[in-house]
Amino acid sequence: METGCLEIIINRETSTLVKAMRIVAIVLTVCFCLLFFFTMNFLLLIPAIACGVGFYFAWLESAVDYEYDYVDKELRVAKIQQKQRRKELAVYDLTKMEILAPADSYQLDSFKNKELKVIDYSSGREEDKADRYVLILSDNTKLILDIVGDYGKELLDILRIYSPRKVFRK
């Protein structure tokens, strides 16, 4: 069966901490620049530049999308910042999958007391909780994913064909 490549893009909600950091960094940058122009003290350029760099990185983190790619029994996760920069985060081998189930499913009860490394690739929004799935791999990694839309259903169907006893749906 040929599946090719499936792609799902999830928009992550911007946290209030990132919003606050962005505002504080731009205010401090402007303040240090104004102080520099009034006093002509070149030492004030160092914190102005540092705050400007901090603003840039806070700006990059303010609009983040996660991209899930399913290719040849692998789940590739990428982070897209400001719709411009794409960074490959990880590649997960789905042959090592122990279970894929909805986040509120009873099938995950046996994994609640296990020490798992949790990686959250979800949107973080409460209204998307209905489409939130948990993928647990054999190397004690717990991935939290939002599997939405027609491509999400297709991805679940394909995974269920390859490992029917490990994939659960709502």
BADRENGU-878102 format. One record per residue: x, y, z of N, C-alpha, C in turn; residue number from 0. Coordinates in Angstrom, 1 decimal, always signed. Layout:
N
+--------+--------+--------+--------+--------+--------+--------+--------+--------+-----+
|    nc1 |    nc2 |    nc3 |   cac1 |   cac2 |   cac3 |    cc1 |    cc2 |    cc3 |   k |
+--------+--------+--------+--------+--------+--------+--------+--------+--------+-----+
|      X |      Y |      Z |      X |      Y |      Z |      X |      Y |      Z | NUM |
...
+--------+--------+--------+--------+--------+--------+--------+--------+--------+-----+
REM end
This chain:
170
+--------+--------+--------+--------+--------+--------+--------+--------+--------+-----+
|    nc1 |    nc2 |    nc3 |   cac1 |   cac2 |   cac3 |    cc1 |    cc2 |    cc3 |   k |
+--------+--------+--------+--------+--------+--------+--------+--------+--------+-----+
|   +0.8 |   -1.2 |   +0.0 |   +0.0 |   +0.0 |   +0.0 |   +0.9 |   +1.2 |   +0.0 |   0 |
|   +0.7 |   +2.1 |   -0.9 |   +1.5 |   +3.3 |   -1.1 |   +0.8 |   +4.5 |   -0.3 |   1 |
|   +1.5 |   +5.1 |   +0.6 |   +0.9 |   +6.2 |   +1.4 |   +1.5 |   +7.5 |   +1.0 |   2 |
|   +2.7 |   +7.5 |   +0.5 |   +3.4 |   +8.7 |   +0.2 |   +3.7 |   +9.5 |   +1.5 |   3 |
|   +3.3 |  +10.8 |   +1.5 |   +3.6 |  +11.6 |   +2.6 |   +2.4 |  +12.3 |   +3.0 |   4 |
|   +2.1 |  +12.3 |   +4.3 |   +1.0 |  +13.1 |   +4.9 |   +1.5 |  +14.2 |   +5.7 |   5 |
|   +0.9 |  +15.3 |   +5.7 |   +1.4 |  +16.5 |   +6.4 |   +0.2 |  +17.1 |   +7.1 |   6 |
|   +0.4 |  +17.4 |   +8.4 |   -0.5 |  +18.1 |   +9.3 |   +0.2 |  +19.3 |   +9.9 |   7 |
|   -0.5 |  +20.4 |   +9.8 |   +0.1 |  +21.7 |  +10.4 |   -0.8 |  +22.1 |  +11.5 |   8 |
|   -0.2 |  +22.3 |  +12.7 |   -0.9 |  +22.8 |  +13.9 |   -0.4 |  +24.1 |  +14.3 |   9 |
|   -1.3 |  +25.1 |  +14.5 |   -0.9 |  +26.4 |  +15.0 |   -0.8 |  +26.4 |  +16.5 |  10 |
|   +0.3 |  +26.7 |  +17.1 |   +0.4 |  +26.8 |  +18.5 |   +0.0 |  +28.1 |  +19.1 |  11 |
|   -0.7 |  +28.1 |  +20.2 |   -1.1 |  +29.3 |  +20.8 |   +0.1 |  +30.0 |  +21.5 |  12 |
|   +0.2 |  +31.3 |  +21.3 |   +1.3 |  +32.1 |  +21.9 |   +1.0 |  +32.3 |  +23.4 |  13 |
|   +2.0 |  +31.9 |  +24.2 |   +1.8 |  +32.1 |  +25.7 |   +1.9 |  +33.5 |  +26.1 |  14 |
|   +1.3 |  +33.8 |  +27.2 |   +1.4 |  +35.2 |  +27.7 |   +2.8 |  +35.6 |  +28.1 |  15 |
|   +3.6 |  +34.6 |  +28.6 |   +5.0 |  +34.9 |  +28.9 |   +5.7 |  +35.4 |  +27.7 |  16 |
|   +5.6 |  +34.8 |  +26.6 |   +6.3 |  +35.3 |  +25.4 |   +5.8 |  +36.6 |  +24.9 |  17 |
|   +4.5 |  +36.9 |  +25.1 |   +3.9 |  +38.2 |  +24.7 |   +4.5 |  +39.2 |  +25.7 |  18 |
|   +4.6 |  +38.9 |  +26.9 |   +5.1 |  +39.9 |  +27.9 |   +6.6 |  +40.1 |  +27.7 |  19 |
|   +7.4 |  +39.1 |  +27.4 |   +8.8 |  +39.2 |  +27.1 |   +9.0 |  +40.1 |  +25.9 |  20 |
|   +8.2 |  +39.9 |  +24.9 |   +8.3 |  +40.7 |  +23.7 |   +8.1 |  +42.2 |  +24.0 |  21 |
|   +7.1 |  +42.5 |  +24.8 |   +6.8 |  +43.9 |  +25.1 |   +7.9 |  +44.5 |  +26.0 |  22 |
|   +8.3 |  +43.8 |  +27.0 |   +9.4 |  +44.3 |  +27.9 |  +10.7 |  +44.5 |  +27.1 |  23 |
|  +11.0 |  +43.6 |  +26.2 |  +12.3 |  +43.7 |  +25.4 |  +12.2 |  +44.9 |  +24.5 |  24 |
|  +11.1 |  +45.2 |  +23.9 |  +11.1 |  +46.4 |  +23.0 |  +11.1 |  +47.7 |  +23.8 |  25 |
|  +10.4 |  +47.7 |  +24.9 |  +10.4 |  +48.9 |  +25.8 |  +11.8 |  +49.2 |  +26.3 |  26 |
|  +12.5 |  +48.1 |  +26.7 |  +13.9 |  +48.3 |  +27.2 |  +14.8 |  +48.7 |  +26.1 |  27 |
|  +14.7 |  +48.2 |  +24.9 |  +15.5 |  +48.6 |  +23.8 |  +15.3 |  +50.1 |  +23.5 |  28 |
|  +14.1 |  +50.5 |  +23.4 |  +13.8 |  +51.9 |  +23.1 |  +14.4 |  +52.8 |  +24.2 |  29 |
|  +14.2 |  +52.4 |  +25.5 |  +14.7 |  +53.2 |  +26.6 |  +16.2 |  +53.3 |  +26.6 |  30 |
|  +16.9 |  +52.2 |  +26.3 |  +18.4 |  +52.3 |  +26.3 |  +18.9 |  +53.1 |  +25.1 |  31 |
|  +18.2 |  +53.0 |  +24.0 |  +18.6 |  +53.8 |  +22.8 |  +18.4 |  +55.3 |  +23.1 |  32 |
|  +17.3 |  +55.6 |  +23.7 |  +17.0 |  +57.0 |  +24.0 |  +18.1 |  +57.6 |  +25.0 |  33 |
|  +18.4 |  +56.7 |  +26.0 |  +19.4 |  +57.1 |  +27.0 |  +20.8 |  +57.3 |  +26.3 |  34 |
|  +21.1 |  +56.5 |  +25.3 |  +22.3 |  +56.6 |  +24.6 |  +22.4 |  +57.9 |  +23.8 |  35 |
|  +21.3 |  +58.2 |  +23.1 |  +21.3 |  +59.5 |  +22.4 |  +21.4 |  +60.7 |  +23.2 |  36 |
|  +20.8 |  +60.7 |  +24.4 |  +20.9 |  +61.8 |  +25.3 |  +22.2 |  +62.0 |  +26.0 |  37 |
|  +22.8 |  +60.9 |  +26.4 |  +24.1 |  +60.9 |  +27.1 |  +25.3 |  +60.6 |  +26.3 |  38 |
|  +25.2 |  +60.0 |  +25.2 |  +26.3 |  +59.6 |  +24.3 |  +27.3 |  +58.7 |  +25.0 |  39 |
|  +26.7 |  +57.9 |  +25.9 |  +27.6 |  +56.9 |  +26.6 |  +27.5 |  +55.6 |  +25.8 |  40 |
|  +28.6 |  +55.2 |  +25.2 |  +28.6 |  +54.0 |  +24.4 |  +28.3 |  +52.7 |  +25.1 |  41 |
|  +28.5 |  +52.7 |  +26.4 |  +28.2 |  +51.5 |  +27.2 |  +26.7 |  +51.2 |  +27.2 |  42 |
|  +25.9 |  +52.1 |  +26.9 |  +24.4 |  +51.9 |  +26.9 |  +24.0 |  +51.2 |  +25.6 |  43 |
|  +24.9 |  +51.1 |  +24.6 |  +24.6 |  +50.4 |  +23.4 |  +24.6 |  +48.8 |  +23.7 |  44 |
|  +25.4 |  +48.4 |  +24.6 |  +25.4 |  +46.9 |  +24.9 |  +24.1 |  +46.4 |  +25.4 |  45 |
|  +23.5 |  +47.0 |  +26.4 |  +22.2 |  +46.5 |  +26.8 |  +21.1 |  +46.7 |  +25.8 |  46 |
|  +21.2 |  +47.8 |  +25.0 |  +20.2 |  +48.1 |  +23.9 |  +20.3 |  +47.0 |  +22.9 |  47 |
|  +21.5 |  +46.6 |  +22.5 |  +21.6 |  +45.5 |  +21.5 |  +21.1 |  +44.2 |  +22.1 |  48 |
|  +21.5 |  +43.9 |  +23.3 |  +21.0 |  +42.7 |  +24.0 |  +19.5 |  +42.6 |  +24.1 |  49 |
|  +18.9 |  +43.7 |  +24.4 |  +17.4 |  +43.7 |  +24.5 |  +16.8 |  +43.6 |  +23.1 |  50 |
|  +17.4 |  +44.2 |  +22.1 |  +17.0 |  +44.0 |  +20.7 |  +17.1 |  +42.6 |  +20.2 |  51 |
|  +18.1 |  +41.9 |  +20.6 |  +18.3 |  +40.5 |  +20.2 |  +17.2 |  +39.6 |  +21.0 |  52 |
|  +17.0 |  +40.0 |  +22.3 |  +16.0 |  +39.3 |  +23.0 |  +14.6 |  +39.5 |  +22.4 |  53 |
|  +14.3 |  +40.7 |  +21.9 |  +13.0 |  +41.0 |  +21.3 |  +12.9 |  +40.1 |  +20.0 |  54 |
|  +14.0 |  +40.0 |  +19.2 |  +13.9 |  +39.2 |  +18.0 |  +13.6 |  +37.8 |  +18.3 |  55 |
|  +14.2 |  +37.2 |  +19.3 |  +13.9 |  +35.8 |  +19.6 |  +12.5 |  +35.6 |  +20.2 |  56 |
|  +12.1 |  +36.6 |  +21.0 |  +10.7 |  +36.5 |  +21.5 |   +9.7 |  +36.7 |  +20.4 |  57 |
|  +10.0 |  +37.5 |  +19.4 |   +9.2 |  +37.7 |  +18.2 |   +9.1 |  +36.4 |  +17.4 |  58 |
|  +10.2 |  +35.7 |  +17.3 |  +10.2 |  +34.4 |  +16.6 |   +9.3 |  +33.4 |  +17.2 |  59 |
|   +9.3 |  +33.4 |  +18.6 |   +8.5 |  +32.4 |  +19.3 |   +7.0 |  +32.8 |  +19.4 |  60 |
|   +6.7 |  +34.0 |  +19.0 |   +5.3 |  +34.4 |  +19.1 |   +4.3 |  +33.8 |  +18.1 |  61 |
|   +4.8 |  +33.3 |  +17.0 |   +4.0 |  +32.7 |  +16.0 |   +4.7 |  +31.4 |  +15.6 |  62 |
|   +4.3 |  +30.3 |  +16.2 |   +4.9 |  +29.0 |  +15.9 |   +3.9 |  +28.0 |  +15.5 |  63 |
|   +4.2 |  +27.3 |  +14.4 |   +3.4 |  +26.2 |  +13.9 |   +4.2 |  +24.9 |  +14.0 |  64 |
|   +3.5 |  +23.8 |  +14.3 |   +4.2 |  +22.5 |  +14.3 |   +3.7 |  +21.7 |  +13.0 |  65 |
|   +4.6 |  +21.1 |  +12.4 |   +4.3 |  +20.3 |  +11.2 |   +4.6 |  +18.9 |  +11.4 |  66 |
|   +3.6 |  +18.0 |  +11.3 |   +3.8 |  +16.6 |  +11.4 |   +3.9 |  +16.0 |  +10.0 |  67 |
|   +4.9 |  +15.3 |   +9.7 |   +5.0 |  +14.6 |   +8.4 |   +5.1 |  +13.1 |   +8.6 |  68 |
|   +4.3 |  +12.4 |   +8.0 |   +4.3 |  +10.9 |   +8.1 |   +4.9 |  +10.4 |   +6.7 |  69 |
|   +6.1 |   +9.8 |   +6.8 |   +6.8 |   +9.3 |   +5.7 |   +7.4 |   +7.9 |   +6.1 |  70 |
|   +7.0 |   +6.9 |   +5.4 |   +7.6 |   +5.5 |   +5.5 |   +7.8 |   +5.1 |   +7.0 |  71 |
|   +6.7 |   +5.1 |   +7.7 |   +6.6 |   +4.6 |   +9.1 |   +7.5 |   +5.5 |  +10.0 |  72 |
|   +7.6 |   +6.7 |   +9.7 |   +8.3 |   +7.7 |  +10.5 |   +7.5 |   +8.9 |  +10.7 |  73 |
|   +7.5 |   +9.5 |  +11.9 |   +6.8 |  +10.8 |  +12.1 |   +7.9 |  +11.8 |  +12.3 |  74 |
|   +7.9 |  +12.8 |  +11.4 |   +8.9 |  +13.9 |  +11.4 |   +8.2 |  +15.1 |  +11.9 |  75 |
|   +8.7 |  +15.7 |  +12.9 |   +8.1 |  +16.9 |  +13.5 |   +9.0 |  +18.1 |  +13.2 |  76 |
|   +8.4 |  +19.2 |  +12.7 |   +9.2 |  +20.4 |  +12.4 |   +8.5 |  +21.6 |  +13.1 |  77 |
|   +9.3 |  +22.6 |  +13.4 |   +8.8 |  +23.8 |  +14.0 |   +8.9 |  +24.9 |  +13.0 |  78 |
|   +7.8 |  +25.6 |  +12.7 |   +7.8 |  +26.7 |  +11.7 |   +7.6 |  +28.0 |  +12.5 |  79 |
|   +8.6 |  +28.9 |  +12.5 |   +8.5 |  +30.2 |  +13.2 |   +8.2 |  +31.3 |  +12.3 |  80 |
|   +7.2 |  +32.1 |  +12.6 |   +6.7 |  +33.3 |  +11.9 |   +6.5 |  +33.0 |  +10.4 |  81 |
|   +6.1 |  +31.7 |  +10.1 |   +5.8 |  +31.3 |   +8.7 |   +7.0 |  +31.5 |   +7.8 |  82 |
|   +8.2 |  +31.6 |   +8.3 |   +9.4 |  +31.8 |   +7.5 |  +10.4 |  +30.8 |   +7.8 |  83 |
|  +10.7 |  +30.5 |   +9.0 |  +11.9 |  +29.6 |   +9.4 |  +11.4 |  +28.2 |   +9.7 |  84 |
|  +11.9 |  +27.2 |   +9.1 |  +11.5 |  +25.9 |   +9.4 |  +12.7 |  +25.1 |  +10.0 |  85 |
|  +12.4 |  +24.5 |  +11.2 |  +13.5 |  +23.8 |  +11.9 |  +13.0 |  +22.4 |  +12.2 |  86 |
|  +13.7 |  +21.4 |  +11.7 |  +13.4 |  +20.0 |  +12.0 |  +13.7 |  +19.7 |  +13.5 |  87 |
|  +12.7 |  +19.3 |  +14.2 |  +12.9 |  +19.0 |  +15.6 |  +13.3 |  +17.5 |  +15.9 |  88 |
|  +12.5 |  +16.6 |  +15.3 |  +12.8 |  +15.2 |  +15.6 |  +12.2 |  +14.3 |  +14.6 |  89 |
|  +12.7 |  +13.1 |  +14.5 |  +12.2 |  +12.0 |  +13.7 |  +11.9 |  +10.8 |  +14.6 |  90 |
|  +10.7 |  +10.4 |  +14.6 |  +10.3 |   +9.2 |  +15.5 |  +10.0 |   +8.0 |  +14.6 |  91 |
|  +10.6 |   +6.9 |  +14.9 |  +10.3 |   +5.7 |  +14.3 |   +9.1 |   +5.0 |  +14.8 |  92 |
|   +8.0 |   +4.9 |  +14.0 |   +6.7 |   +4.4 |  +14.5 |   +6.7 |   +2.9 |  +14.6 |  93 |
|   +7.7 |   +2.2 |  +14.2 |   +7.8 |   +0.8 |  +14.5 |   +8.1 |   +0.5 |  +16.0 |  94 |
|   +8.5 |   +1.6 |  +16.7 |   +8.8 |   +1.5 |  +18.2 |   +7.6 |   +2.0 |  +19.0 |  95 |
|   +6.5 |   +2.2 |  +18.3 |   +5.3 |   +2.8 |  +19.0 |   +4.7 |   +1.7 |  +19.9 |  96 |
|   +4.4 |   +2.1 |  +21.1 |   +3.7 |   +1.2 |  +22.1 |   +2.2 |   +1.4 |  +22.0 |  97 |
|   +1.8 |   +2.7 |  +21.9 |   +0.4 |   +3.0 |  +21.9 |   +0.2 |   +4.4 |  +21.3 |  98 |
|   -0.9 |   +4.6 |  +20.6 |   -1.4 |   +5.9 |  +20.1 |   -2.9 |   +5.9 |  +20.4 |  99 |
|   -3.3 |   +6.8 |  +21.3 |   -4.7 |   +6.9 |  +21.8 |   -5.0 |   +8.3 |  +22.1 | 100 |
|   -6.3 |   +8.6 |  +22.2 |   -6.8 |   +9.9 |  +22.6 |   -6.3 |  +10.2 |  +24.0 | 101 |
|   -6.0 |  +11.5 |  +24.3 |   -5.4 |  +11.9 |  +25.6 |   -6.2 |  +11.5 |  +26.8 | 102 |
|   -7.5 |  +11.5 |  +26.6 |   -8.4 |  +11.1 |  +27.7 |   -8.9 |   +9.7 |  +27.7 | 103 |
|   -8.2 |   +8.8 |  +27.0 |   -8.6 |   +7.4 |  +26.8 |   -8.1 |   +6.6 |  +28.0 | 104 |
|   -8.9 |   +5.6 |  +28.3 |   -8.6 |   +4.6 |  +29.4 |   -7.5 |   +3.7 |  +29.0 | 105 |
|   -7.1 |   +3.6 |  +27.7 |   -6.0 |   +2.7 |  +27.2 |   -4.7 |   +3.2 |  +27.7 | 106 |
|   -4.6 |   +4.5 |  +28.1 |   -3.4 |   +5.1 |  +28.6 |   -3.2 |   +4.9 |  +30.1 | 107 |
|   -4.1 |   +4.3 |  +30.8 |   -4.1 |   +4.1 |  +32.2 |   -2.8 |   +3.3 |  +32.7 | 108 |
|   -2.4 |   +2.4 |  +31.9 |   -1.3 |   +1.5 |  +32.3 |   +0.0 |   +2.3 |  +32.2 | 109 |
|   +0.1 |   +3.5 |  +31.6 |   +1.3 |   +4.3 |  +31.4 |   +1.3 |   +5.4 |  +32.4 | 110 |
|   +0.3 |   +5.6 |  +33.2 |   +0.3 |   +6.8 |  +34.1 |   +1.4 |   +6.8 |  +35.2 | 111 |
|   +1.8 |   +5.6 |  +35.7 |   +2.8 |   +5.5 |  +36.7 |   +4.2 |   +5.4 |  +36.2 | 112 |
|   +4.3 |   +5.3 |  +34.9 |   +5.7 |   +5.2 |  +34.3 |   +6.4 |   +6.5 |  +34.2 | 113 |
|   +7.7 |   +6.5 |  +34.3 |   +8.5 |   +7.7 |  +34.2 |   +8.7 |   +7.9 |  +32.7 | 114 |
|   +8.0 |   +8.9 |  +32.1 |   +8.1 |   +9.2 |  +30.7 |   +8.6 |  +10.6 |  +30.4 | 115 |
|   +9.4 |  +10.7 |  +29.4 |   +9.8 |  +12.0 |  +28.9 |   +8.7 |  +12.6 |  +28.1 | 116 |
|   +8.1 |  +13.7 |  +28.5 |   +7.0 |  +14.3 |  +27.8 |   +7.4 |  +15.4 |  +26.9 | 117 |
|   +7.0 |  +15.3 |  +25.6 |   +7.3 |  +16.3 |  +24.6 |   +5.9 |  +16.7 |  +24.0 | 118 |
|   +5.6 |  +18.0 |  +24.2 |   +4.3 |  +18.6 |  +23.8 |   +4.4 |  +19.3 |  +22.4 | 119 |
|   +3.8 |  +18.7 |  +21.4 |   +3.7 |  +19.3 |  +20.1 |   +2.3 |  +19.7 |  +19.7 | 120 |
|   +1.5 |  +20.0 |  +20.7 |   +0.1 |  +20.3 |  +20.5 |   +0.0 |  +21.8 |  +20.4 | 121 |
|   -1.3 |  +22.3 |  +20.1 |   -1.5 |  +23.7 |  +20.0 |   -1.6 |  +24.4 |  +21.3 | 122 |
|   -1.9 |  +23.7 |  +22.4 |   -2.0 |  +24.3 |  +23.7 |   -3.4 |  +25.0 |  +24.0 | 123 |
|   -4.3 |  +24.9 |  +23.0 |   -5.6 |  +25.5 |  +23.2 |   -6.5 |  +24.5 |  +23.8 | 124 |
|   -7.4 |  +25.0 |  +24.6 |   -8.4 |  +24.1 |  +25.3 |   -9.4 |  +23.6 |  +24.3 | 125 |
|   -9.8 |  +24.4 |  +23.3 |  -10.8 |  +23.9 |  +22.4 |  -10.3 |  +22.8 |  +21.4 | 126 |
|   -9.0 |  +22.6 |  +21.4 |   -8.4 |  +21.5 |  +20.6 |   -8.2 |  +20.2 |  +21.3 | 127 |
|   -8.6 |  +20.2 |  +22.6 |   -8.4 |  +19.0 |  +23.4 |   -9.2 |  +17.8 |  +22.9 | 128 |
|  -10.2 |  +18.0 |  +22.1 |  -11.0 |  +16.8 |  +21.5 |  -10.1 |  +16.1 |  +20.5 | 129 |
|   -9.2 |  +16.7 |  +19.9 |   -8.3 |  +16.1 |  +18.8 |   -6.9 |  +15.8 |  +19.4 | 130 |
|   -6.7 |  +15.8 |  +20.7 |   -5.4 |  +15.6 |  +21.2 |   -5.2 |  +14.1 |  +21.4 | 131 |
|   -4.0 |  +13.6 |  +20.9 |   -3.6 |  +12.2 |  +21.0 |   -2.3 |  +12.1 |  +21.7 | 132 |
|   -2.1 |  +11.0 |  +22.4 |   -0.8 |  +10.7 |  +23.0 |   -0.2 |   +9.5 |  +22.3 | 133 |
|   +1.1 |   +9.7 |  +22.0 |   +1.9 |   +8.7 |  +21.3 |   +3.0 |   +8.3 |  +22.3 | 134 |
|   +3.0 |   +7.0 |  +22.7 |   +4.1 |   +6.6 |  +23.6 |   +5.0 |   +5.6 |  +22.8 | 135 |
|   +6.3 |   +5.9 |  +22.9 |   +7.3 |   +5.1 |  +22.2 |   +8.0 |   +4.2 |  +23.2 | 136 |
|   +8.6 |   +3.2 |  +22.7 |   +9.3 |   +2.2 |  +23.6 |  +10.5 |   +2.8 |  +24.3 | 137 |
|  +11.0 |   +3.9 |  +23.9 |  +12.1 |   +4.5 |  +24.6 |  +11.7 |   +5.5 |  +25.7 | 138 |
|  +10.5 |   +5.2 |  +26.2 |   +9.9 |   +6.0 |  +27.3 |   +9.7 |   +7.5 |  +27.0 | 139 |
|   +9.3 |   +7.7 |  +25.7 |   +8.9 |   +9.1 |  +25.3 |   +7.4 |   +9.2 |  +25.1 | 140 |
|   +6.9 |  +10.2 |  +25.6 |   +5.4 |  +10.5 |  +25.5 |   +5.3 |  +11.8 |  +24.6 | 141 |
|   +4.7 |  +11.6 |  +23.5 |   +4.4 |  +12.8 |  +22.6 |   +3.0 |  +13.2 |  +22.7 | 142 |
|   +2.7 |  +14.4 |  +22.8 |   +1.4 |  +14.9 |  +22.8 |   +1.1 |  +15.7 |  +21.5 | 143 |
|   +0.2 |  +15.1 |  +20.7 |   +0.0 |  +15.6 |  +19.3 |   -1.5 |  +16.0 |  +19.2 | 144 |
|   -1.7 |  +17.0 |  +18.3 |   -3.1 |  +17.3 |  +17.9 |   -3.3 |  +16.7 |  +16.5 | 145 |
|   -4.1 |  +15.7 |  +16.3 |   -4.3 |  +15.1 |  +15.0 |   -5.7 |  +15.6 |  +14.6 | 146 |
|   -5.7 |  +16.5 |  +13.6 |   -7.0 |  +17.2 |  +13.2 |   -7.2 |  +17.1 |  +11.7 | 147 |
|   -8.4 |  +17.3 |  +11.3 |   -8.7 |  +17.4 |   +9.9 |   -8.8 |  +16.1 |   +9.2 | 148 |
|   -8.9 |  +16.2 |   +7.9 |   -9.0 |  +15.0 |   +7.0 |   -7.7 |  +14.2 |   +7.0 | 149 |
|   -6.6 |  +15.0 |   +6.9 |   -5.3 |  +14.3 |   +6.9 |   -5.0 |  +13.6 |   +8.2 | 150 |
|   -5.5 |  +14.2 |   +9.3 |   -5.3 |  +13.5 |  +10.6 |   -6.1 |  +12.2 |  +10.7 | 151 |
|   -7.3 |  +12.1 |  +10.1 |   -8.1 |  +10.9 |  +10.1 |   -7.4 |   +9.9 |   +9.2 | 152 |
|   -6.8 |  +10.4 |   +8.1 |   -6.1 |   +9.5 |   +7.1 |   -4.8 |   +8.9 |   +7.8 | 153 |
|   -4.1 |   +9.8 |   +8.6 |   -3.0 |   +9.3 |   +9.3 |   -3.3 |   +8.2 |  +10.3 | 154 |
|   -4.4 |   +8.4 |  +11.0 |   -4.8 |   +7.4 |  +12.0 |   -5.2 |   +6.1 |  +11.2 | 155 |
|   -5.9 |   +6.2 |  +10.1 |   -6.2 |   +5.0 |   +9.3 |   -5.0 |   +4.3 |   +8.9 | 156 |
|   -4.0 |   +5.0 |   +8.4 |   -2.8 |   +4.3 |   +7.9 |   -2.0 |   +3.6 |   +9.1 | 157 |
|   -1.9 |   +4.3 |  +10.2 |   -1.3 |   +3.7 |  +11.3 |   -2.0 |   +2.5 |  +11.9 | 158 |
|   -3.3 |   +2.6 |  +11.8 |   -4.1 |   +1.5 |  +12.3 |   -4.0 |   +0.3 |  +11.4 | 159 |
|   -3.7 |   +0.5 |  +10.1 |   -3.5 |   -0.6 |   +9.2 |   -2.2 |   -1.3 |   +9.5 | 160 |
|   -1.1 |   -0.6 |   +9.8 |   +0.2 |   -1.1 |  +10.1 |   +0.3 |   -1.7 |  +11.5 | 161 |
|   -0.4 |   -1.2 |  +12.5 |   -0.4 |   -1.7 |  +13.8 |   -1.8 |   -1.5 |  +14.5 | 162 |
|   -2.7 |   -2.4 |  +14.2 |   -4.1 |   -2.3 |  +14.6 |   -4.3 |   -2.4 |  +16.1 | 163 |
|   -3.4 |   -3.1 |  +16.8 |   -3.6 |   -3.3 |  +18.2 |   -2.9 |   -2.2 |  +19.1 | 164 |
|   -2.3 |   -1.2 |  +18.4 |   -1.6 |   -0.2 |  +19.1 |   -2.2 |   +1.2 |  +18.9 | 165 |
|   -3.1 |   +1.3 |  +17.9 |   -3.7 |   +2.6 |  +17.6 |   -5.2 |   +2.6 |  +17.9 | 166 |
|   -5.6 |   +3.5 |  +18.7 |   -7.0 |   +3.6 |  +19.2 |   -7.6 |   +5.0 |  +18.8 | 167 |
|   -8.9 |   +4.9 |  +18.4 |   -9.5 |   +6.2 |  +18.0 |  -10.7 |   +6.4 |  +19.0 | 168 |
|  -11.3 |   +7.6 |  +18.8 |  -12.4 |   +7.9 |  +19.6 |  -13.7 |   +7.2 |  +19.2 | 169 |
+--------+--------+--------+--------+--------+--------+--------+--------+--------+-----+
REM end
